[in-house]
Amino acid sequence: MSSGDPRYRNKSAEKTLMTFERQILRKIFGPVLEDNRWRMRSNVELEKLHTDINIPAFVKLQRGIQNGWMMQENN
């Protein structure tokens, strides 16, 4: 396959898009605390979370939790 071949460009674009998607998912779901150490989620964990969770609902929940914490800290 040469770089001018449309199949090559589609595979390359797909790989780039998947990498970008994982970066965004890592920001949405955040790191994991294990044995008092923070670590990034693996691609497998991100894929499982992505298929199991409604992302907009998850983000709204996280915002609500953060807002609740902020309100409690201000009081």
KOLROKOL-397874 format. One record per atom (N, C-alpha, C): residue number from 1; residue in one letter; chain; atom name; x, z, y. Coordinates in Angstrom, 2 decimals. Example, Ala and Ser with C-alpha at 12.3 -4.5 7.8 and 13.67 -1.06 7.14 Angstrom:
2
{1 "a" "A" "N" {13.19 7.80 -5.69}}
{1 "a" "A" "CA" {12.30 7.80 -4.50}}
{1 "a" "A" "C" {13.20 7.80 -3.30}}
{2 "s" "A" "N" {12.85 7.08 -2.25}}
{2 "s" "A" "CA" {13.67 7.14 -1.06}}
{2 "s" "A" "C" {12.90 7.87 0.03}}
end
This chain:
75
{1 "m" "A" "N" {0.84 0.00 -1.18}}
{1 "m" "A" "CA" {0.00 0.00 0.00}}
{1 "m" "A" "C" {0.89 0.00 1.25}}
{2 "s" "A" "N" {0.59 -0.84 2.17}}
{2 "s" "A" "CA" {1.35 -0.88 3.41}}
{2 "s" "A" "C" {0.56 -0.14 4.49}}
{3 "s" "A" "N" {1.25 0.16 5.60}}
{3 "s" "A" "CA" {0.58 0.89 6.67}}
{3 "s" "A" "C" {-0.51 0.07 7.33}}
{4 "g" "A" "N" {-0.50 -1.25 7.13}}
{4 "g" "A" "CA" {-1.55 -2.09 7.70}}
{4 "g" "A" "C" {-2.79 -2.14 6.83}}
{5 "d" "A" "N" {-2.70 -1.63 5.62}}
{5 "d" "A" "CA" {-3.82 -1.65 4.67}}
{5 "d" "A" "C" {-4.88 -0.64 5.11}}
{6 "p" "A" "N" {-6.15 -1.06 5.23}}
{6 "p" "A" "CA" {-7.21 -0.13 5.69}}
{6 "p" "A" "C" {-7.36 1.09 4.79}}
{7 "r" "A" "N" {-7.13 0.94 3.48}}
{7 "r" "A" "CA" {-7.25 2.09 2.58}}
{7 "r" "A" "C" {-6.21 3.15 2.92}}
{8 "y" "A" "N" {-5.01 2.71 3.29}}
{8 "y" "A" "CA" {-3.95 3.64 3.67}}
{8 "y" "A" "C" {-4.34 4.38 4.95}}
{9 "r" "A" "N" {-4.86 3.67 5.92}}
{9 "r" "A" "CA" {-5.26 4.30 7.18}}
{9 "r" "A" "C" {-6.39 5.29 6.95}}
{10 "n" "A" "N" {-7.33 4.96 6.07}}
{10 "n" "A" "CA" {-8.44 5.88 5.79}}
{10 "n" "A" "C" {-7.94 7.14 5.12}}
{11 "k" "A" "N" {-7.01 7.02 4.16}}
{11 "k" "A" "CA" {-6.46 8.20 3.48}}
{11 "k" "A" "C" {-5.68 9.06 4.47}}
{12 "s" "A" "N" {-4.92 8.41 5.34}}
{12 "s" "A" "CA" {-4.14 9.14 6.33}}
{12 "s" "A" "C" {-5.06 9.88 7.30}}
{13 "a" "A" "N" {-6.10 9.20 7.77}}
{13 "a" "A" "CA" {-7.06 9.83 8.69}}
{13 "a" "A" "C" {-7.79 10.97 8.00}}
{14 "e" "A" "N" {-8.13 10.79 6.73}}
{14 "e" "A" "CA" {-8.83 11.83 5.98}}
{14 "e" "A" "C" {-7.94 13.07 5.83}}
{15 "k" "A" "N" {-6.67 12.85 5.52}}
{15 "k" "A" "CA" {-5.75 13.98 5.37}}
{15 "k" "A" "C" {-5.58 14.72 6.70}}
{16 "t" "A" "N" {-5.46 13.98 7.79}}
{16 "t" "A" "CA" {-5.33 14.58 9.11}}
{16 "t" "A" "C" {-6.57 15.39 9.46}}
{17 "l" "A" "N" {-7.75 14.84 9.17}}
{17 "l" "A" "CA" {-9.00 15.53 9.45}}
{17 "l" "A" "C" {-9.13 16.80 8.63}}
{18 "m" "A" "N" {-8.74 16.76 7.35}}
{18 "m" "A" "CA" {-8.83 17.94 6.49}}
{18 "m" "A" "C" {-7.88 19.04 6.98}}
{19 "t" "A" "N" {-6.69 18.64 7.44}}
{19 "t" "A" "CA" {-5.74 19.62 7.98}}
{19 "t" "A" "C" {-6.31 20.28 9.22}}
{20 "f" "A" "N" {-6.89 19.49 10.10}}
{20 "f" "A" "CA" {-7.51 20.03 11.32}}
{20 "f" "A" "C" {-8.65 20.97 10.97}}
{21 "e" "A" "N" {-9.47 20.57 10.00}}
{21 "e" "A" "CA" {-10.60 21.41 9.58}}
{21 "e" "A" "C" {-10.11 22.76 9.08}}
{22 "r" "A" "N" {-9.04 22.79 8.28}}
{22 "r" "A" "CA" {-8.51 24.05 7.77}}
{22 "r" "A" "C" {-7.98 24.92 8.91}}
{23 "q" "A" "N" {-7.37 24.30 9.91}}
{23 "q" "A" "CA" {-6.89 25.07 11.06}}
{23 "q" "A" "C" {-8.06 25.75 11.77}}
{24 "i" "A" "N" {-9.14 25.02 11.97}}
{24 "i" "A" "CA" {-10.32 25.59 12.63}}
{24 "i" "A" "C" {-10.93 26.69 11.77}}
{25 "l" "A" "N" {-11.04 26.46 10.47}}
{25 "l" "A" "CA" {-11.61 27.48 9.58}}
{25 "l" "A" "C" {-10.76 28.75 9.59}}
{26 "r" "A" "N" {-9.44 28.60 9.66}}
{26 "r" "A" "CA" {-8.58 29.78 9.72}}
{26 "r" "A" "C" {-8.85 30.58 10.99}}
{27 "k" "A" "N" {-9.13 29.90 12.09}}
{27 "k" "A" "CA" {-9.44 30.60 13.33}}
{27 "k" "A" "C" {-10.81 31.28 13.25}}
{28 "i" "A" "N" {-11.78 30.62 12.63}}
{28 "i" "A" "CA" {-13.12 31.18 12.52}}
{28 "i" "A" "C" {-13.13 32.40 11.61}}
{29 "f" "A" "N" {-12.56 32.27 10.41}}
{29 "f" "A" "CA" {-12.63 33.34 9.42}}
{29 "f" "A" "C" {-11.54 34.39 9.59}}
{30 "g" "A" "N" {-10.45 34.06 10.26}}
{30 "g" "A" "CA" {-9.39 35.01 10.54}}
{30 "g" "A" "C" {-8.57 35.42 9.32}}
{31 "p" "A" "N" {-7.60 36.31 9.56}}
{31 "p" "A" "CA" {-6.72 36.75 8.47}}
{31 "p" "A" "C" {-7.40 37.79 7.58}}
{32 "v" "A" "N" {-6.70 38.15 6.50}}
{32 "v" "A" "CA" {-7.19 39.13 5.53}}
{32 "v" "A" "C" {-6.22 40.30 5.50}}
{33 "l" "A" "N" {-6.76 41.52 5.50}}
{33 "l" "A" "CA" {-5.92 42.72 5.39}}
{33 "l" "A" "C" {-5.84 43.11 3.92}}
{34 "e" "A" "N" {-4.63 43.05 3.37}}
{34 "e" "A" "CA" {-4.39 43.44 1.97}}
{34 "e" "A" "C" {-3.20 44.37 1.92}}
{35 "d" "A" "N" {-3.37 45.51 1.31}}
{35 "d" "A" "CA" {-2.27 46.48 1.16}}
{35 "d" "A" "C" {-1.60 46.78 2.50}}
{36 "n" "A" "N" {-2.41 47.00 3.53}}
{36 "n" "A" "CA" {-1.93 47.31 4.89}}
{36 "n" "A" "C" {-1.07 46.21 5.50}}
{37 "r" "A" "N" {-1.25 44.97 5.04}}
{37 "r" "A" "CA" {-0.54 43.82 5.60}}
{37 "r" "A" "C" {-1.54 42.70 5.84}}
{38 "w" "A" "N" {-1.39 42.03 6.98}}
{38 "w" "A" "CA" {-2.25 40.90 7.29}}
{38 "w" "A" "C" {-1.65 39.63 6.72}}
{39 "r" "A" "N" {-2.51 38.76 6.17}}
{39 "r" "A" "CA" {-2.06 37.47 5.66}}
{39 "r" "A" "C" {-3.09 36.41 6.00}}
{40 "m" "A" "N" {-2.62 35.15 6.07}}
{40 "m" "A" "CA" {-3.53 34.04 6.31}}
{40 "m" "A" "C" {-4.31 33.75 5.02}}
{41 "r" "A" "N" {-5.50 33.23 5.17}}
{41 "r" "A" "CA" {-6.29 32.85 4.01}}
{41 "r" "A" "C" {-5.72 31.56 3.41}}
{42 "s" "A" "N" {-5.78 31.46 2.09}}
{42 "s" "A" "CA" {-5.31 30.25 1.41}}
{42 "s" "A" "C" {-6.34 29.13 1.56}}
{43 "n" "A" "N" {-5.91 27.92 1.26}}
{43 "n" "A" "CA" {-6.82 26.78 1.33}}
{43 "n" "A" "C" {-7.99 26.95 0.37}}
{44 "v" "A" "N" {-7.74 27.53 -0.79}}
{44 "v" "A" "CA" {-8.81 27.75 -1.78}}
{44 "v" "A" "C" {-9.83 28.75 -1.23}}
{45 "e" "A" "N" {-9.35 29.83 -0.61}}
{45 "e" "A" "CA" {-10.26 30.82 -0.01}}
{45 "e" "A" "C" {-11.08 30.20 1.10}}
{46 "l" "A" "N" {-10.44 29.37 1.93}}
{46 "l" "A" "CA" {-11.17 28.71 3.02}}
{46 "l" "A" "C" {-12.23 27.77 2.47}}
{47 "e" "A" "N" {-11.91 27.04 1.43}}
{47 "e" "A" "CA" {-12.87 26.11 0.84}}
{47 "e" "A" "C" {-14.07 26.87 0.28}}
{48 "k" "A" "N" {-13.82 28.00 -0.38}}
{48 "k" "A" "CA" {-14.91 28.80 -0.94}}
{48 "k" "A" "C" {-15.79 29.37 0.18}}
{49 "l" "A" "N" {-15.17 29.91 1.22}}
{49 "l" "A" "CA" {-15.94 30.45 2.34}}
{49 "l" "A" "C" {-16.73 29.35 3.04}}
{50 "h" "A" "N" {-16.11 28.20 3.18}}
{50 "h" "A" "CA" {-16.75 27.09 3.88}}
{50 "h" "A" "C" {-18.00 26.62 3.14}}
{51 "t" "A" "N" {-17.97 26.63 1.81}}
{51 "t" "A" "CA" {-19.13 26.17 1.05}}
{51 "t" "A" "C" {-20.17 27.27 0.87}}
{52 "d" "A" "N" {-19.73 28.54 0.94}}
{52 "d" "A" "CA" {-20.64 29.66 0.68}}
{52 "d" "A" "C" {-21.34 30.19 1.93}}
{53 "i" "A" "N" {-20.78 29.94 3.11}}
{53 "i" "A" "CA" {-21.28 30.59 4.33}}
{53 "i" "A" "C" {-21.75 29.55 5.33}}
{54 "n" "A" "N" {-22.83 29.89 6.01}}
{54 "n" "A" "CA" {-23.32 29.10 7.12}}
{54 "n" "A" "C" {-22.45 29.46 8.33}}
{55 "i" "A" "N" {-21.55 28.56 8.73}}
{55 "i" "A" "CA" {-20.55 28.88 9.75}}
{55 "i" "A" "C" {-21.18 29.28 11.09}}
{56 "p" "A" "N" {-22.17 28.56 11.62}}
{56 "p" "A" "CA" {-22.75 29.01 12.89}}
{56 "p" "A" "C" {-23.32 30.44 12.82}}
{57 "a" "A" "N" {-23.95 30.78 11.71}}
{57 "a" "A" "CA" {-24.49 32.14 11.55}}
{57 "a" "A" "C" {-23.35 33.16 11.49}}
{58 "f" "A" "N" {-22.27 32.81 10.80}}
{58 "f" "A" "CA" {-21.12 33.70 10.70}}
{58 "f" "A" "C" {-20.50 33.95 12.07}}
{59 "v" "A" "N" {-20.35 32.90 12.87}}
{59 "v" "A" "CA" {-19.77 33.03 14.21}}
{59 "v" "A" "C" {-20.66 33.89 15.09}}
{60 "k" "A" "N" {-21.98 33.69 15.03}}
{60 "k" "A" "CA" {-22.90 34.50 15.82}}
{60 "k" "A" "C" {-22.80 35.97 15.41}}
{61 "l" "A" "N" {-22.70 36.23 14.11}}
{61 "l" "A" "CA" {-22.55 37.60 13.62}}
{61 "l" "A" "C" {-21.27 38.22 14.16}}
{62 "q" "A" "N" {-20.17 37.48 14.09}}
{62 "q" "A" "CA" {-18.90 38.00 14.58}}
{62 "q" "A" "C" {-18.97 38.28 16.07}}
{63 "r" "A" "N" {-19.60 37.40 16.83}}
{63 "r" "A" "CA" {-19.73 37.62 18.27}}
{63 "r" "A" "C" {-20.56 38.87 18.54}}
{64 "g" "A" "N" {-21.63 39.05 17.76}}
{64 "g" "A" "CA" {-22.47 40.24 17.93}}
{64 "g" "A" "C" {-21.70 41.51 17.63}}
{65 "i" "A" "N" {-20.88 41.48 16.60}}
{65 "i" "A" "CA" {-20.07 42.64 16.26}}
{65 "i" "A" "C" {-19.08 42.92 17.37}}
{66 "q" "A" "N" {-18.41 41.87 17.86}}
{66 "q" "A" "CA" {-17.44 42.06 18.93}}
{66 "q" "A" "C" {-18.12 42.56 20.19}}
{67 "n" "A" "N" {-19.27 42.03 20.53}}
{67 "n" "A" "CA" {-19.99 42.48 21.72}}
{67 "n" "A" "C" {-20.43 43.93 21.56}}
{68 "g" "A" "N" {-20.85 44.29 20.37}}
{68 "g" "A" "CA" {-21.24 45.68 20.11}}
{68 "g" "A" "C" {-20.07 46.62 20.27}}
{69 "w" "A" "N" {-18.91 46.21 19.78}}
{69 "w" "A" "CA" {-17.72 47.03 19.93}}
{69 "w" "A" "C" {-17.35 47.16 21.40}}
{70 "m" "A" "N" {-17.47 46.05 22.13}}
{70 "m" "A" "CA" {-17.12 46.09 23.56}}
{70 "m" "A" "C" {-18.07 47.01 24.31}}
{71 "m" "A" "N" {-19.34 46.97 23.97}}
{71 "m" "A" "CA" {-20.32 47.82 24.64}}
{71 "m" "A" "C" {-20.05 49.27 24.32}}
{72 "q" "A" "N" {-19.68 49.59 23.07}}
{72 "q" "A" "CA" {-19.40 50.96 22.69}}
{72 "q" "A" "C" {-18.14 51.47 23.39}}
{73 "e" "A" "N" {-17.14 50.60 23.57}}
{73 "e" "A" "CA" {-15.91 51.02 24.23}}
{73 "e" "A" "C" {-16.15 51.30 25.71}}
{74 "n" "A" "N" {-17.10 50.56 26.32}}
{74 "n" "A" "CA" {-17.38 50.74 27.73}}
{74 "n" "A" "C" {-18.17 52.02 28.00}}
{75 "n" "A" "N" {-18.89 52.52 27.01}}
{75 "n" "A" "CA" {-19.72 53.72 27.20}}
{75 "n" "A" "C" {-18.90 54.99 27.05}}
end
